[in-house]
């Protein structure tokens, strides 16, 4: 990660036109770079408040074109949303104008393995990894001995066939947990069938806040919302 000293050295070497151009494209830069950029512009005699206001109008126009889901994502991520400083405040204002009130953050974590045979909802990396361990233990310590036992008791039953039948609950469990992990990454459950995507499922952090599949299982960035019916009717 680049230091503020590096940012400052770079900014000092820029012309006035370069400074203005960089601020115009400020969303492509690190927030600290943008702050130091404004400081330098102020040192050079520019009215930074007027500059920020003139560019804020452009930001407002962009915000107004966003959907409610996109605005909620911007508000969830705050300053982490692609380095866009102040967009969380603009997003909250726009949501409010549309009759959507942002309420308190709900950091309650989801209980692990709750609804583990369901294909809806989201789970984190830890639960997904533990699910594979559970499947392995079930196959080795339960399905294998039980299939052999059934073949001994019922000679007409093939142990391999019995094992596959006993594995049906494990297959269901594996695919349902896989689908819910994909949901946490904001992907369709079908993505688990893509070769090597399992590595992303094991190591990638889930999407912050609530997405179309449900709340963040770790409680990170989950906010509750309420519709202002009177305001919505006016819109």
C-alpha positions as CSV (number, residue, x, y, z in Angstrom):
1,X,0.0,0.0,0.0
2,X,1.4,3.4,-1.0
3,X,2.2,5.9,1.8
4,X,1.0,9.4,2.2
5,X,4.5,10.6,1.6
6,X,4.5,9.1,-1.8
7,X,1.1,10.6,-2.5
8,X,2.3,14.0,-1.4
9,X,5.4,13.9,-3.5
10,X,3.4,13.0,-6.6
11,X,0.8,15.7,-5.9
12,X,3.5,18.4,-5.4
13,X,4.9,17.6,-8.9
14,X,1.5,18.0,-10.6
15,X,0.5,21.1,-12.5
16,X,-2.7,23.0,-11.7
17,X,-4.4,21.4,-14.7
18,X,-3.3,17.9,-13.5
19,X,-4.6,18.6,-10.0
20,X,-8.1,19.5,-11.4
21,X,-8.1,16.5,-13.7
22,X,-7.1,14.2,-10.9
23,X,-9.9,15.6,-8.7
24,X,-12.4,15.1,-11.5
25,X,-11.4,11.5,-11.6
26,X,-11.0,11.2,-7.8
27,X,-13.1,8.0,-7.6
28,X,-10.2,6.2,-9.3
29,X,-7.8,7.2,-6.5
30,X,-7.2,6.3,-2.9
31,X,-9.2,8.4,-0.4
32,X,-6.0,9.7,1.3
33,X,-4.7,10.8,-2.1
34,X,-7.9,12.8,-2.7
35,X,-7.6,14.5,0.7
36,X,-4.0,15.5,0.1
37,X,-5.0,16.7,-3.4
38,X,-7.5,19.1,-1.9
39,X,-5.0,20.3,0.6
40,X,-2.6,21.1,-2.2
41,X,-5.3,22.9,-4.2
42,X,-6.1,25.0,-1.1
43,X,-2.4,25.9,-0.7
44,X,-2.3,27.0,-4.3
45,X,-5.2,29.4,-3.7
46,X,-8.1,27.5,-5.0
47,X,-11.5,27.6,-3.3
48,X,-11.8,23.9,-2.6
49,X,-15.4,24.2,-1.2
50,X,-16.6,25.6,-4.6
51,X,-14.7,22.9,-6.4
52,X,-16.2,20.2,-4.3
53,X,-19.7,21.7,-4.7
54,X,-19.4,21.9,-8.5
55,X,-18.3,18.2,-8.7
56,X,-20.9,17.1,-6.1
57,X,-23.6,18.0,-8.6
58,X,-22.2,15.4,-10.9
59,X,-22.1,12.8,-8.1
60,X,-25.8,13.6,-7.2
61,X,-26.8,13.0,-10.8
62,X,-25.1,9.6,-10.9
63,X,-26.6,8.7,-7.5
64,X,-30.1,9.5,-8.8
65,X,-29.6,7.0,-11.6
66,X,-28.8,4.1,-9.2
67,X,-31.4,1.5,-8.2
68,X,-32.4,1.0,-4.6
69,X,-30.3,-2.1,-4.4
70,X,-27.2,-0.2,-5.7
71,X,-27.8,2.7,-3.3
72,X,-28.1,0.2,-0.3
73,X,-24.8,-1.4,-1.4
74,X,-23.1,2.0,-1.5
75,X,-24.4,2.9,1.9
76,X,-23.3,-0.5,3.3
77,X,-19.8,-0.1,2.1
78,X,-19.5,3.5,3.1
79,X,-16.0,4.8,2.1
80,X,-15.0,1.4,0.8
81,X,-17.3,1.7,-2.2
82,X,-14.7,2.1,-5.0
83,X,-13.1,5.0,-3.1
84,X,-16.1,7.2,-3.7
85,X,-15.9,9.7,-0.8
86,X,-19.3,11.0,0.4
87,X,-21.4,8.7,-1.8
88,X,-22.7,6.9,1.3
89,X,-24.3,10.2,2.5
90,X,-25.7,11.0,-1.0
91,X,-27.0,7.4,-1.2
92,X,-28.8,7.7,2.2
93,X,-30.4,11.0,1.1
94,X,-31.6,9.5,-2.2
95,X,-33.0,6.5,-0.4
96,X,-34.8,8.7,2.0
97,X,-36.3,10.8,-0.9
98,X,-37.6,7.5,-2.3
99,X,-39.3,6.6,0.9
100,X,-36.6,4.1,2.2
101,X,-35.4,4.9,5.7
102,X,-32.1,3.4,6.8
103,X,-32.4,2.2,10.4
104,X,-30.0,0.7,12.8
105,X,-27.2,-1.7,11.9
106,X,-28.0,-5.3,12.9
107,X,-24.8,-7.2,13.7
108,X,-26.4,-10.4,14.9
109,X,-24.6,-13.4,13.5
110,X,-26.5,-16.3,11.8
111,X,-26.5,-19.6,13.7
112,X,-24.3,-22.1,11.9
113,X,-26.1,-25.0,10.1
114,X,-29.5,-23.5,10.5
115,X,-31.6,-24.6,7.5
116,X,-28.6,-26.6,6.2
117,X,-30.8,-28.6,3.8
118,X,-32.3,-25.5,2.3
119,X,-31.2,-24.0,-0.9
120,X,-32.0,-20.4,0.2
121,X,-30.0,-18.0,2.3
122,X,-26.3,-17.6,2.8
123,X,-23.4,-19.2,4.7
124,X,-19.8,-18.2,5.4
125,X,-16.5,-19.8,4.6
126,X,-16.1,-21.6,7.9
127,X,-19.5,-23.3,7.7
128,X,-18.9,-24.3,4.1
129,X,-15.5,-25.8,5.0
130,X,-17.0,-27.7,8.0
131,X,-19.7,-29.0,5.8
132,X,-17.1,-30.9,3.7
133,X,-15.6,-32.3,6.8
134,X,-19.0,-33.5,8.0
135,X,-19.7,-35.1,4.6
136,X,-16.3,-36.9,4.7
137,X,-16.9,-38.2,8.3
138,X,-20.4,-39.3,7.4
139,X,-19.3,-41.2,4.3
140,X,-16.4,-42.9,6.1
141,X,-17.8,-43.6,9.6
142,X,-21.5,-44.1,8.9
143,X,-22.3,-44.8,5.2
144,X,-19.4,-47.4,4.7
145,X,-20.0,-49.5,7.8
146,X,-23.8,-49.4,7.4
147,X,-23.6,-50.4,3.7
148,X,-21.4,-53.4,4.6
149,X,-23.7,-54.3,7.5
150,X,-26.7,-54.2,5.2
151,X,-24.9,-56.5,2.7
152,X,-24.2,-59.0,5.5
153,X,-27.8,-59.0,6.7
154,X,-29.3,-58.9,3.2
155,X,-27.0,-60.8,0.8
156,X,-29.0,-59.6,-2.2
157,X,-28.1,-56.0,-1.5
158,X,-24.8,-54.9,-3.1
159,X,-22.7,-52.8,-0.6
160,X,-21.7,-50.3,-3.2
161,X,-25.3,-49.7,-4.2
162,X,-26.3,-49.4,-0.6
163,X,-23.5,-46.9,0.0
164,X,-24.7,-44.6,-2.8
165,X,-28.3,-44.7,-1.5
166,X,-27.1,-43.8,2.0
167,X,-25.1,-40.9,0.4
168,X,-28.3,-39.3,-1.0
169,X,-28.7,-37.1,2.2
170,X,-25.0,-36.2,2.0
171,X,-25.3,-35.2,-1.7
172,X,-28.3,-33.0,-0.9
173,X,-26.5,-31.4,2.1
174,X,-23.4,-30.8,0.0
175,X,-25.3,-29.1,-2.9
176,X,-27.6,-27.0,-0.6
177,X,-24.6,-25.8,1.4
178,X,-22.7,-25.1,-1.8
179,X,-25.7,-23.1,-3.2
180,X,-25.9,-21.0,0.0
181,X,-22.1,-20.3,-0.1
182,X,-22.5,-19.1,-3.7
183,X,-25.3,-16.8,-2.5
184,X,-22.9,-15.3,0.0
185,X,-20.6,-14.4,-2.9
186,X,-23.6,-12.9,-4.7
187,X,-23.7,-15.7,-7.3
188,X,-26.3,-18.2,-8.4
189,X,-26.1,-21.6,-6.7
190,X,-25.3,-23.1,-10.1
191,X,-21.8,-21.5,-10.0
192,X,-20.7,-24.4,-7.7
193,X,-20.7,-26.6,-10.7
194,X,-18.0,-24.5,-12.4
195,X,-14.6,-26.3,-12.2
196,X,-12.2,-24.9,-9.5
197,X,-14.9,-22.4,-8.3
198,X,-14.8,-24.3,-5.1
199,X,-11.6,-22.5,-4.2
200,X,-13.4,-19.2,-4.4
201,X,-16.1,-20.7,-2.2
202,X,-13.5,-21.8,0.4
203,X,-11.4,-18.6,0.5
204,X,-13.3,-15.6,-0.7
205,X,-15.1,-13.3,1.8
206,X,-18.8,-12.9,1.4
207,X,-20.6,-9.8,0.1
208,X,-20.9,-7.1,2.7
209,X,-24.4,-6.4,4.0
210,X,-27.7,-7.8,2.6
211,X,-27.9,-9.0,-1.0
212,X,-30.8,-10.5,-3.0
213,X,-30.2,-13.9,-1.3
214,X,-30.4,-12.6,2.3
215,X,-28.4,-11.0,5.1
216,X,-24.7,-11.4,5.6
217,X,-24.3,-14.5,7.9
218,X,-21.6,-12.8,9.9
219,X,-23.8,-9.8,10.5
220,X,-21.3,-7.5,8.7
221,X,-23.0,-4.5,7.1
222,X,-26.5,-5.7,7.7
223,X,-28.9,-2.8,8.1
224,X,-32.7,-2.8,8.5
225,X,-34.9,-0.6,6.3
226,X,-38.4,0.5,6.4
227,X,-40.7,2.0,3.7
228,X,-42.2,5.4,4.3
229,X,-45.6,4.7,2.8
230,X,-46.8,8.3,2.7
231,X,-43.6,9.3,0.9
232,X,-43.7,6.4,-1.5
233,X,-47.3,7.2,-2.5
234,X,-46.2,10.8,-3.4
235,X,-43.5,9.4,-5.6
